[in-house]
Amino acid sequence: MFIEIEANSSVPIYLQLVQQIIEGLAKGSLKPGDSLPSVRAFAADLGMNMHTVNKAYHYLEEKEFIRIVQKKGVVIHAKGIREASAADRNRLKQELRPIVAEALCLQMSQEEIKLLVKEIITDLKEKSL
């Protein structure tokens, strides 16, 4: 899996890493049971601080995308691809709310917002082929 970190982005580095691992799952390039590098190895490969990778891993573990097993490593959680729970849906709704509000402030119509979401889904699915 290819990880690209943008140092000048307004998105914190640990979140960029989180987002790219989740996108890898969505695209199918990462699957439940796949191993990820250790914190130390990943930090060295990406040229970043170990604490940044550790923060990303703990965030992903909290959301059940990965499992961190002491002395064994990091693996994509069996629940990494799953049906959304009510709590998952509520969390996503809250996270999307400011983005949709911004789109409305930019005078995007409901239809334009729907098309934008469809484009993103299509892009993610096409790259998984």
N, C-alpha and C positions, 0 to 999 in steps of 0.2 A: 504494500500500500504506500502510495506517495503522499507525503505530508508537506504542505507548503505554508510556511509561517510568514506573514507580512508584518515586519517590524514596525512600520509606520501606521498600521491600522489602529483605529480607535477601539477595536475589540481586543480585550486582554489576550495575551498569548495563550494562557491556559484554556480560555474559551475557544480560541481558534483550533487548538488541538482537540478539544472535546467535540466541536462541531464537525471536524473532519473525520473523526473516528465514527461518530453517529452517521455521517453521510456514507462512509464506507459500508456500514451495516445496511443502510437503506438501499445502496446500489448493489449489494450482494458481494462486494469484494472482500468483506469480512463476514464470517458466519459463526454462529454459536459453536463454541469449542475451540476456535482458532486462538492461538497464543499471540500475545503482544510482547514486545521487548520489556525487559525489566526497566524500572525507573532510571537506573544508572545508565543502561545501554541506550535507552531512548533519548535521554538528555544529551548524551555524547553524540549520537547520530544526528540530532537536530541542532546541536550547538547551543543548548539552552541550560538553564539552571535546573538541577534535580528537583528542587522544591516546586517548580512550575509544572513539571510532569507529574509529580506526586499529587499536586492540587487537582490536576485534570483527572487523574486516575480515581481519586477519592470522589470527585463529582460524579464520574461515570459509574462508580460502584454504588453510590447512593441512589442513583436512578436505575439500578439493576441492568446496566448495559455490559458491565464487566464484573468479574470476580477476582479478588486479590487473595491468593492463597500463599501464606507465609512459607518460604523455602521452596515453593513450587512455581510461582510466577503469576502472571496476569493472563486471564483467558476471557474471551467473549462469553458472557453469561448465557445459559440456556434460555433465559427469558429476554435476551437481547432483542429478539424479534418476537413480539407477542401482541395479543389483542389489547387495546387500550382499556384501562379501567376507568371508572368514573373519576377517580383522583387524577389520572393521567390527562383525561379530557379537560378537567377543570384547570389544571396547571397550564396546559397548552393554550386554553382560552385566555387565561390571564397574561401569558407571555405574548400572544398575538395581538391582544387589545391595543397596546400603544402603537404597534406597526400599522394596524388598520386605521387607528385614529389619525396617524400621520398621513396615510394615503388619502383619507377623506379631506384633511386640511390641504392637500395638494390637488384637491378637486377631482380625484379619481372617482369614477362611478362604481357602483356595486359590481357591475358587469366587468369593468376593467380590472377590479381587484380579483374577481373570480378567474378571469383569464390569466392574470399574473400567477396565481396559485397553480392553475392547470399547467402553465409553461414550466414551472419549477418541478412539478410532479413528472411531467414528460421528460424533462432534462435528466432527472434522477433515474428514471426507469430506462431511458435510452443508454445511459452510460453503464448500466448493469448488464447489458447484453454482450 
